[in-house]
């Protein structure tokens, strides 16, 4: 016999039954749903992005700075280094990169149009001794083996692009292949360059005004004065030229809405028209003015010119954009530094590799990376090599490369 005894049975304390009529009722349809805890406020999207960019909680250990990125022992002088830099500027086009034939043709055409010029900063990044490099460049320039190019007005401070150099044989090849230049102009210009190999500016006494106009149109000369540029070549040699009331320099300084902002009272007359329904805009026949009339403008304004190369603008634009993108990848991290392998992966855009492990994953249908045709490297930079851009940034003083001892070399933004 089991005894079950509790205080509830012995005590006469009983709970009063609740009156169902007094129970509150609500018409909300959500009363029947189970209660849940309140959702915690999620972190902002920017914090999540920052956490994704953080791979290392502490700074990388710095053991030794790397001043030279050259890994080819065959590079012993400046001409070989320049040839190496030009030949390794772009990566080869991948076979299965998602690029159609039209895209590949545009990439190859753009690469071929770039001039074979090299910045001095890139040369210093591959040669360890700056003093001996400058001495060798000066000797080669005096001997006529290489030629210096002045690149003014490209960036300020540390982001500026340094002067460039080009092999004399490459410059002569470009000059001979130029379309639209007479043979006499090419020969006279080349003799003038050989007569003064150390000169950075070309004086007006070396060439005639006719030759200056033709060379500026071909892209081999640029004005050393900011008041004269290649756009003035296509203007009339009268009051429409720079420095008058109808020039862009004068109009840009005028107050908005004033008469001076549209060229003044005599704008139409100064443009060479009578004002009877004539327009300031010039026709194609007026733009194709004879060189004999255009030389009057240069004869009245003694100017000096820099040596230039055709299609230098796209080259400098590509270089500046590549520098900015690489610096932006470093500035996303907390300490502005990344291992060089991780930085290379971000520059490549996380594309699929060619190793056997990656190929096996691809055959199994697993994700192995994005297609190269969808990355910025091929859409914007035409396949520019990572090592080439890194050397440019190192030579320009934008980054520093150092040994860590644990994860290999690393790159830090300065």
N, C-alpha and C positions, 0 to 999 in steps of 0.2 A: 504494500500500500504506500503510495507516494503522497506526500503532503505538499501541496502547493499553497503557499501562504505569502501574501504580499500586503503592503500597507494600503493599497488601493481598495482591497476587499474589506479590510477592517474599518477603515475610516469612512465616515459618512459624508465626506466632502465631495460634492458633485458639481460639475460645471454646468452652468446654465446654457441651455440651448439658445442659439441665436435665432432671432426672428427673421425669417427669409424676406419678410416685407420691408425690413429696415436696411437691407443690403443695397448698397449703391449699384446702380447699373449705368453703364456707359454705352453709347451708341458707336464707339470707335471700332472699326473692323480689325484693328491691330491688337485688341485685348486677348484674343485667342492665341496669338503667336507667343512662342517662348521668349523669355527675356534673355538678353545677351549683354555682355559688358560693352561699355562704350569703346569705340575704336580709337586707338591712340593716334594722335596727330603724327602723320608721317613727315619725315624730313624733306626738306626742299630738294628739288631736282638738282640744283647746283651742288649741294652737299653730296648727293649720290655720285655725281660725275667726278667730284674731287676724290671720293673714296675709290672709284674705279681707276683713277689716274695714279693713285698712291700704291706703289709696289714695295716701297721700302720705307719703314717708319723712321729710320735714322739716316744720317748722312753717310755717304759712301766713304770708306777709308781711302785717303790719298797717300800713296807711297812715293810717287815720282811723276813729275810732269813730262809729257811727251811733246817735244818741239818739232819733230820731223815725222811725217806720215809715210815716208818712202819705204816701200818693202821690196822694190826691184833693185838688186845690186848692180845691174847693168847701167843704171843712170849715173853718169859720172860728170856731166857738164850741163850747162844751161840749154843748148840746142836739143840734146837728147831728152831733157826733162820737158821742154816745150812740146816736142813731138809726142811724148808719152801723154801729156795732159790733153792734147787735142784728140788723140786716138781713143782715149778712154773717157770721153765726156758723156757718152750715152751708153746705155745697156742695149744688148741685142733684142730685137723684137721677139717675143715668145711665140711659139708655134700655135699653141692653143690658149690664146689670151683674150678671146672675145673681140678681136679687132678685125673688121672687114677689110676688103682690098682697098676701098676708097680711103679709109682711115690710115691704113699703112702707107699708102701713097702720099698722103698729106704729111705724115711724120717724116718720111724719107726726104720729101721735098723741102721741108723746113730745116732739117738737119744740114742738107746740102747748101742751103742759102746762107747759113751763118758764116761769118768771116773767121779765118784761122788765127784769131788774136788770143793772147793769154794775158791775164792780169799779173802784175808783179807780186801781188799777195799770194797767188796760187803757186808761183815759182818758189817763193820763200818757204811755203808750207811743206814742200817736198825736198828742199835742200837745207841741211842743218845749220850751216854757217851763214848768217846774213852778210857779214863783212866780205867774205870771199865771194859770195854770190854777186854783191853789188860791184865788186872790183872786176869780176869776170864779165858782167853785163856791160860795164863801161868799156872794157877792152874790145868786146865783140861789136859794140855799137860803133866804136872808132874804126874798126876794121871793115865795117859794112856788112857784117854777117847778120845782124838783127837790127831792127828799127824800133824806136820808142814811139808810143802813141799817147797823146794827152787826152784824157777823158774828163772835161770840166763839167761842173754842174750836175753831178750824179750823186745825190744824197749828201748828208751833213754829218760831221762827227765820225763816230765809229762805223756808221752805216754807209759811208761814202765808198765809192768804187775807185780803186787805185788806178794808176796809169797802166797801160798795156804794152806788150811787146809782140812783135811778129817777125818771123824769119824773112830775110830779104828775098829769098827765092819764092816764097809764098806771095809776097807783095808783088813781085814782078809777074807772077802767073796771073794774079787777079787783074793787074793792069792790062796785060795782053788779051785777056778774055773779056774785057769790058766792051759792051755794045754801045755804040753811039759816039765813040771817040775816034778822031782821026789818027792815023798812024803817026803823023808828024807830031801831034800833041802828046801821044804816049811816049815817043822817043825823047822829046825835049823834056818832059816831066821826069822821066826816069834818069836822064843825065843830070838834071837839077838836084834830084835826091842824092845821087851818088857823089855829087860835088860837095855836099854838106851833110855828112852822115850823122853828126852830133846835134844838128839843129832841131829844136822842137817846134819852131815856127818857120813858116815859109814866107819870105819877104816878097813884096810886090815887084821887086827888081828882077827876080829870077824868071818870071813868066810874064807873058803879055796878058792884057785884060781879056782878050778872046779866049785864051787858054784857061784863065781862072774861071770864067763862066762855064765852060764846057766841063771842067773837072768838078766844079761844085754840083752841077747837074748829075754827073755820074756818081757822086758820093765819095770822091777821093779827097775833097777839101771841105773844111768847115771853118767858119769865121772865128777868129780869136776875140772879136769884139761882140758884146751882147747886143749892140744896136744893129748888127748886120747878120742876117742868117740866110739860109737858102731860099726862104720865101720871098726875099727882096729881089731875087733873080727874075721872078716872074712878074715884077711890078714895072711900071713905066719909069724911065729915068727923069721924072719931073716931081711936082709937089706931092704926088701920092706916095712917094717913098717915105721911109721912116723918118720921124722927126718933124713932120708937118702936122697941120691941124686935122687932116684926114687919116693919119696913121693910127695904128692900134695903140701905140704907146700914149699918144695924146688923148685919144678918146677914152681910154680906160681910166685916166686921171680926172676926167670931167665929172661934174655932179650929175646924178641921175635925173632925167627929165629936162635938162637944160639944152640950149641950142648947141653948145660945144660937144655934148654927148653924141650928136649925130654928125659932127664934122664942122660945125660952124655955119655962118651965113653963106659962104661961097664954097660949100662942099661939092656941089655938082660942077661948078666952074673949075674948081681945083682938080677934079677928077678927069678933066679934059673934055667935058661935054659942054654944050651950049645952054642946057637947061630946058629946051623945048621938047619935053617928053622923053628925054634921054635918061637912061638908067646908069647908076654908078657901077653896077655889075658888068664886068668885062666879058666879051665873048671869047670863044676859042681862037678866033683869028687875031684878036688883040693880044692874047697871051703868047701866041707864037711870034713874038716880035723878033726881028733879026738881031743877031749877036752884035752887029756893028752899032746899033742904037743902045743896047744894054751896056756896052763897054764905056759909054759916056758916064754912067753912074759910078762905076768903079774908078774911072780916071779922075773924077772929082773928089773921091774919098779914098785917101791912102789907107789901106787896111793890111793886116797880117792874118795869116791863115794857119790852121793846124792841119796836119795830115790826118785823114780819116779813111775809113773803109766802108764799102757798100754794105748795107743791112746791119750796121752796128747797133742801131736802135733796138731791133728785136732781140739781139744778143744781150744787151744790157738789161732789157726788160725781163728776160728770162732769168738772168743772173740775180737781179734784185728780188724777184718773186720767190726764187728757190731759197735764197738766204732768209727771207722773212718767214717762209713756211717752216724751215728747220728750226729757227729760233722760237717760233710759236709752239712747236712740239716740246721744246725744253721748258718754256715758261709755264706750261700747264702743270708741272710737278711742283711739289712743295719747296724743294731745295734747288730747283732749276738745274737738275742733273739727272742723267740716265745712263745705264750701261750702254755701250756702243751697239751691242747686239739688239737690245730692245729698241733703241732709237732707229736702227736700220729697219727693224720690223715695222715700226710706225711709218717710216718714210715709204716703205714698199706698199703699205696699205693692208697688211695682213693677207697677202696673196698666198696661194697654195704653192708648196715647194715641189722640188723634183726628186726628193729622196725616196727610197723604196717604201718607207713607212707611210709617207703621205700618199703615194700611189696606191698602196694596199687599202688605205681608208677610202680613197676615192672609188675604188672598185666595189667596196662593200656598201657604198652609198652614204658614207658618213661625211660630215662637214669638214672640209680641209682648208677653207679660206675663200676669199672672194676672187672674182675673175680680175685679171690685170686691167682689162678694159674699163672697169668701173672705178678704178683708183685715180687719185689726183695726179699721181706720178705720170700716167700716160695720157690723161685727159687735159692736163694743164702744162705739164713739164716735158712732154714728148719723150718720156723714158730717160730723164736725166739721172745719172748714176749717183748713188748716195755718197760714195767715196769722193767724188768730184766736188759735190756741194760741201761736204765736211771740210775738205782742204781749203775751199774758198773762205769759209767762215773762220777757220783757224788762222789762215794767213791775214785776214782782215782784223783779227783781234776780237772777234765776237764771241768765241768760245775758247775753251782750253781743254785739252785731252790729258788724262792722267791714268796711271796704273793703280788699280785697287788691291790686287793681290788675291781677291776672293772671286770676283765676277769678271775679271779681265779688265780691259780698258773701259773708261767711262768718259762722258762728255759733260761739261758744265758751262752754262751760259754766264758770261761775265757781265 
